[in-house]
Structure formats: C-alpha cells, structure tokens
Amino acid sequence: MSPAGSLRMRLWQFSEGPDHWRRLCPSLSIDDDRPLIPASAGESDASGAAARAAAELSRDGFTQLSGVCSGQVCDALRSGIEALESSGMPPLFVYGFDEPWLALAGLHPVLLAVLGDHVILEDLWAWRIPLGGDHGGWAPHRGWGEPMFGQDGRPRVINIWIAVSDVAADNACMHLVPRGLDPCYPSNLSCVAVHDAAAVVALPARRGTALLWDANTLHWGGRSAAADSGCTPRVAYSFTAAAVGTFTHDWRTLPPGRLSFRLRMEAIARQVLKYGSKATVDEDVVRWAEHMVTLSSLNAAR
C-alpha cells in the first residue's frame, strides 16, 4: 500500500474509535468519562495570580502563567505529537487525547477573573516547528479584527498558547506588541503591520507555561533556531476563551465537562478546514476533514 493510501486508512481507523490512537501514542490517554473542560461559571479569585494576570491583560494585553502543565504531561504531549507526525498526521490531532485539555483546569481561575462566566471556543491548533531558518510560526496577525473588550478595558476574548517544549527567544518564540505601544490598537485592528521594532516583546517560555493575550493583540511566531543550535523543535498548542454573550452565532463552543471521542474528532476536522491553509496539511487529511464535517452536519440534521 502506498504511503498516501496508508494515511487514508489510518485516518478512517482513527475516526472509528480510540484504540488506534492509544496504540500509536501510549504515553497519552483517552477517557470519555473524564471531565476536561471546567464549568464556565464560578466565583473569581480577587487576589493572587488570577488578579495579577487580569490586571496585566487589561493594561498590556498579555500575561504569562508558569506551571500550567506539569513536566510529565509536557513530555507525554511532545512524545505523542512526534508519533502523530511520524504517522503523517498533523500535531492538531493531539486534541483527540485528554492531556491537552488538562491545562484548562489550571487556567480556570484566571479566565474567571478576566472574563467572568466564559466558554471555550472551538478554536484550536497545535504546532511542532522544525529547526532551521526556513521554518517559523505564523505571520503577524490578530485573533479578531474587530474590538473585543468591555467598557472597563478588559478583553472579552482571550487567546491561550501553551508551551510543550522549552522555547528560547531565538527559536520560534511568540512575539507581540503591547496594546499601549500599538498605534493601530484599537482604532485600526485590520492593520497587522509592525510599525516599531522597539515596541515588540519576545516571549520565551519554559515548557508548561501559558501565554494569554487579548485576541485583538498583534502577535506572531518567530523564526526557528538553526539546525545546529542545540535547540529542539518548538512544540505548543492553543485554545481561545470568550466571555459568555460575546458571540451569538458563527462560533461553536465546547461543552463543559466530558468530551466524547466523536466530538473531539469533529472539532479536529473543522480546525483542519479552518486553519489548514496556514500550515502544511496533507491533502488526504483535508479530504478526511471534509468527510467528517459533512457526516457531522448530516447527523445533526436528523
């Protein structure tokens, strides 16, 4: 069987149930009964890390939180993503496992402090960026090109980026322009030009660190380090959270609590179709995603 045919078969086998996933990535787990997304409501923490993060997000448009994922979970995620890529599947498929979602529990107090009652949007991506100057993260962009903040200045939509590997300043680390130094914020959010290099903040991160930024903030991934730099490929994944009521249509949300295997597969498929043009996604993966989305629509119409 050709490599392409093998990938097509593997994709459909993976869609049928979790056993193939478990065999491919034994370091990761899939448990349909495991609560993965915290309840969207609750009492916010008015002090400590949550309050600090909320203040930084309102003032600067970004913040950092260390230790969101343990070293053990990061090692398992990195191993799983490498196994997925070796099988021809993009890192995005790691969302089929439980481990990426575990960070949401640690982020919940901060999201409550910033957003209040909130939802996790079906807005996901994962990266493993090879070494070498020809590789790097996504170009400068904003998560949203229209204002997404309240009258008090607090953002209503937060992008969350979690480092699975140690990310050095010269190895595809995230960069952004703080809101107070961005001449296009908030009056011209369609602008993604970097007007002043001196205003740019590089955000190196240890594994397990979460970077959170206002989705209107201009941000991008840098270029990878040289192949002989001694660095490892940059591995990371992301979520987006929004205050309840921010969107009334057009955006799917992920339910609090358990995530069935089928729901995970459908969410992955929709992300392939949404963001695949920004990454190198195999044509067979795109075809699989199209079929999955079509089947999901037909099932929903029944």
PLY file of the C-alpha trace (Angstrom):
ply
format ascii 1.0
element vertex 302
property float x
property float y
property float z
element edge 301
property int vertex1
property int vertex2
end_header
0.00 0.00 0.00
1.29 3.49 -0.87
2.12 5.94 1.96
-0.90 8.03 0.88
-3.20 5.02 0.96
-1.82 4.03 4.34
-2.54 7.51 5.72
-6.11 7.47 4.38
-6.76 4.10 6.02
-5.22 5.26 9.30
-7.37 8.38 9.38
-10.60 6.42 9.00
-9.48 3.84 11.54
-8.78 6.66 13.98
-12.24 8.07 13.37
-13.93 4.85 14.40
-12.66 4.67 17.95
-9.80 5.42 20.32
-7.96 2.07 20.22
-5.77 3.04 17.26
-4.88 6.29 18.98
-3.89 4.55 22.19
-1.61 2.14 20.33
0.07 4.94 18.38
0.56 7.23 21.41
0.80 5.01 24.51
2.02 7.95 26.61
-1.37 9.69 26.19
-4.85 8.77 27.36
-8.45 8.91 26.10
-11.25 8.66 28.64
-14.75 9.65 27.53
-15.84 9.85 31.17
-13.11 12.24 32.29
-14.28 15.84 32.82
-11.95 18.00 30.74
-13.49 21.48 30.47
-14.33 23.25 33.76
-17.77 24.74 34.28
-17.96 28.19 32.69
-19.28 29.96 35.78
-17.97 30.43 39.30
-16.54 32.85 41.84
-13.41 34.60 40.60
-10.26 34.86 42.71
-9.82 38.52 43.67
-6.20 38.05 44.74
-3.00 36.25 43.79
-2.03 35.05 40.33
-5.50 35.42 38.88
-5.79 39.07 39.90
-2.28 39.83 38.64
-2.99 38.20 35.29
-6.27 40.09 34.94
-4.52 43.39 35.64
-1.73 42.66 33.13
-4.19 41.65 30.44
-6.18 44.85 30.92
-3.06 47.05 30.99
-0.72 45.42 28.47
-2.90 42.97 26.57
-0.94 39.89 27.64
0.32 37.85 30.60
2.30 34.69 31.38
1.48 31.84 33.77
4.06 29.16 34.56
3.37 25.57 35.57
0.05 25.21 33.79
1.18 21.78 32.55
3.49 19.51 34.52
6.77 18.33 33.05
5.36 14.80 32.88
2.35 15.95 30.84
4.57 18.04 28.56
6.84 15.04 27.91
3.81 12.89 27.10
2.38 15.53 24.76
5.67 16.00 22.93
6.10 12.26 22.51
2.52 11.94 21.25
2.87 14.80 18.77
6.08 13.29 17.41
4.32 9.93 16.96
1.42 11.61 15.16
3.75 13.42 12.78
5.68 10.21 12.10
2.37 8.68 11.00
1.65 11.56 8.63
-0.89 13.36 10.83
-0.56 16.99 11.93
0.04 17.86 15.61
-3.57 19.10 15.75
-4.69 15.50 16.23
-3.27 15.59 19.76
-6.61 17.13 20.82
-8.06 13.64 20.43
-6.33 12.81 23.72
-7.10 14.02 27.24
-3.77 15.65 28.07
-4.01 18.92 26.09
-7.28 19.75 27.85
-5.90 19.31 31.37
-4.34 22.79 31.33
-7.82 24.36 31.30
-8.35 23.46 34.95
-5.29 25.48 35.99
-6.30 28.39 33.76
-9.89 28.48 35.01
-9.35 30.94 37.92
-7.58 33.40 35.63
-10.24 33.14 32.94
-12.92 33.75 35.58
-11.06 36.81 36.88
-10.66 38.28 33.39
-13.80 37.16 31.56
-16.25 36.19 34.27
-18.57 33.46 33.04
-16.98 32.20 29.84
-16.88 29.48 27.20
-14.09 27.66 25.38
-14.48 28.21 21.66
-13.93 25.52 19.09
-10.74 27.30 18.04
-7.74 25.01 18.34
-4.32 24.43 16.82
-1.05 22.67 17.70
2.45 23.13 16.31
5.75 21.28 16.08
8.03 23.67 14.22
11.27 22.13 12.88
14.65 23.75 13.38
16.17 25.81 10.60
15.70 29.40 9.46
13.26 28.35 6.74
10.75 27.40 9.44
8.81 29.52 11.89
5.47 30.40 13.41
2.54 32.16 11.80
2.98 35.67 10.41
1.78 38.76 12.35
-1.98 38.66 12.85
-4.76 39.38 15.33
-7.19 36.79 16.60
-10.01 39.25 15.87
-10.10 42.29 13.62
-12.93 44.00 15.49
-12.87 45.31 19.09
-13.32 42.56 21.66
-13.13 44.35 25.01
-15.55 45.77 27.52
-16.07 49.33 28.73
-13.67 48.65 31.60
-10.91 47.82 29.12
-10.86 44.15 29.94
-10.74 41.79 26.96
-13.75 39.64 26.21
-11.82 37.13 24.10
-8.51 35.58 25.19
-6.08 33.55 23.09
-4.22 30.92 25.12
-0.87 29.49 23.89
0.81 26.71 25.89
4.46 25.73 25.50
5.06 21.97 25.44
8.82 22.37 24.90
11.22 24.95 26.27
11.02 27.87 23.82
14.10 30.08 23.55
13.90 33.68 22.39
15.57 32.75 19.10
13.57 29.58 18.45
10.11 30.44 17.10
9.00 32.04 20.36
5.89 34.19 20.39
6.21 37.93 19.77
3.62 40.65 20.29
3.10 44.38 20.51
1.64 45.52 23.87
-1.65 47.34 23.40
-0.27 50.67 24.63
2.55 50.59 22.06
0.46 49.55 19.07
-0.63 52.62 17.07
-3.35 50.54 15.40
-4.95 49.44 18.68
-7.92 49.81 18.92
-8.84 52.13 16.05
-7.48 50.12 13.12
-7.43 46.45 14.04
-7.33 45.35 10.41
-3.72 46.61 10.39
-1.14 43.88 11.06
1.99 45.91 10.29
4.74 46.13 12.90
5.41 49.88 12.98
8.17 49.99 15.60
10.56 47.07 16.17
11.48 48.57 19.54
7.90 48.02 20.73
7.99 44.28 20.05
8.10 41.95 23.06
9.59 38.47 22.64
8.14 35.85 24.98
10.50 32.92 25.56
8.82 30.31 27.72
9.66 27.24 29.74
7.64 24.12 29.00
4.30 24.13 30.79
4.00 27.94 30.56
0.81 29.51 29.22
0.82 32.82 27.39
-2.51 34.63 27.35
-3.27 37.68 25.26
-6.21 39.84 24.30
-7.38 38.45 20.95
-7.08 41.95 19.44
-3.34 42.00 20.23
-0.94 41.84 17.27
1.12 38.66 17.65
3.19 36.15 15.67
5.64 33.28 15.93
9.34 33.95 15.26
11.75 32.05 13.05
13.23 28.75 14.21
16.76 28.43 15.53
19.47 26.98 13.31
19.61 23.21 12.96
22.96 23.13 14.78
21.83 25.43 17.60
21.29 22.68 20.14
17.61 23.64 20.48
14.74 21.22 19.99
11.73 21.82 17.69
9.23 24.24 19.20
6.08 22.43 20.32
2.94 24.26 21.51
-0.85 24.26 21.33
-3.66 26.75 21.83
-7.20 27.50 22.97
-9.50 30.53 22.83
-11.87 31.58 25.62
-14.65 34.16 25.37
-16.95 35.86 27.85
-20.48 34.48 27.75
-22.61 36.53 25.38
-19.73 37.78 23.24
-20.86 35.71 20.28
-24.46 34.88 19.48
-23.76 32.97 16.27
-21.00 31.73 13.95
-18.84 30.28 16.74
-19.11 26.78 18.08
-18.37 26.33 21.77
-17.11 23.23 23.54
-19.35 21.91 26.32
-18.10 21.94 29.90
-17.37 18.55 31.39
-16.75 15.49 29.24
-15.73 15.48 25.59
-16.78 12.39 23.68
-14.36 10.85 21.21
-16.74 11.71 18.34
-16.94 15.37 19.41
-13.14 15.57 19.52
-12.86 14.14 16.00
-15.41 16.56 14.61
-13.70 19.52 16.29
-10.32 18.47 14.85
-11.83 18.14 11.38
-13.31 21.64 11.49
-9.95 23.10 12.56
-8.22 21.41 9.62
-10.61 23.18 7.25
-10.34 26.47 9.14
-6.57 26.78 9.60
-5.06 24.20 7.25
-4.06 26.88 4.75
-1.69 28.36 7.36
0.13 25.07 7.83
1.32 22.20 5.67
-1.58 19.76 5.94
-1.62 16.65 3.77
-4.35 16.60 1.13
-5.64 13.30 2.49
-6.10 14.93 5.90
-8.11 17.72 4.27
-10.31 15.18 2.45
-10.87 13.29 5.70
-11.84 16.56 7.42
-14.32 17.41 4.66
-15.98 14.00 5.01
-16.10 14.27 8.81
-17.71 17.71 8.68
-20.26 16.51 6.15
-21.16 13.49 8.28
-21.44 15.71 11.35
-23.86 18.02 9.52
-25.97 15.11 8.32
-26.15 13.63 11.82
-27.11 17.00 13.29
-29.94 17.34 10.77
-31.54 14.05 11.75
0 1
1 2
2 3
3 4
4 5
5 6
6 7
7 8
8 9
9 10
10 11
11 12
12 13
13 14
14 15
15 16
16 17
17 18
18 19
19 20
20 21
21 22
22 23
23 24
24 25
25 26
26 27
27 28
28 29
29 30
30 31
31 32
32 33
33 34
34 35
35 36
36 37
37 38
38 39
39 40
40 41
41 42
42 43
43 44
44 45
45 46
46 47
47 48
48 49
49 50
50 51
51 52
52 53
53 54
54 55
55 56
56 57
57 58
58 59
59 60
60 61
61 62
62 63
63 64
64 65
65 66
66 67
67 68
68 69
69 70
70 71
71 72
72 73
73 74
74 75
75 76
76 77
77 78
78 79
79 80
80 81
81 82
82 83
83 84
84 85
85 86
86 87
87 88
88 89
89 90
90 91
91 92
92 93
93 94
94 95
95 96
96 97
97 98
98 99
99 100
100 101
101 102
102 103
103 104
104 105
105 106
106 107
107 108
108 109
109 110
110 111
111 112
112 113
113 114
114 115
115 116
116 117
117 118
118 119
119 120
120 121
121 122
122 123
123 124
124 125
125 126
126 127
127 128
128 129
129 130
130 131
131 132
132 133
133 134
134 135
135 136
136 137
137 138
138 139
139 140
140 141
141 142
142 143
143 144
144 145
145 146
146 147
147 148
148 149
149 150
150 151
151 152
152 153
153 154
154 155
155 156
156 157
157 158
158 159
159 160
160 161
161 162
162 163
163 164
164 165
165 166
166 167
167 168
168 169
169 170
170 171
171 172
172 173
173 174
174 175
175 176
176 177
177 178
178 179
179 180
180 181
181 182
182 183
183 184
184 185
185 186
186 187
187 188
188 189
189 190
190 191
191 192
192 193
193 194
194 195
195 196
196 197
197 198
198 199
199 200
200 201
201 202
202 203
203 204
204 205
205 206
206 207
207 208
208 209
209 210
210 211
211 212
212 213
213 214
214 215
215 216
216 217
217 218
218 219
219 220
220 221
221 222
222 223
223 224
224 225
225 226
226 227
227 228
228 229
229 230
230 231
231 232
232 233
233 234
234 235
235 236
236 237
237 238
238 239
239 240
240 241
241 242
242 243
243 244
244 245
245 246
246 247
247 248
248 249
249 250
250 251
251 252
252 253
253 254
254 255
255 256
256 257
257 258
258 259
259 260
260 261
261 262
262 263
263 264
264 265
265 266
266 267
267 268
268 269
269 270
270 271
271 272
272 273
273 274
274 275
275 276
276 277
277 278
278 279
279 280
280 281
281 282
282 283
283 284
284 285
285 286
286 287
287 288
288 289
289 290
290 291
291 292
292 293
293 294
294 295
295 296
296 297
297 298
298 299
299 300
300 301
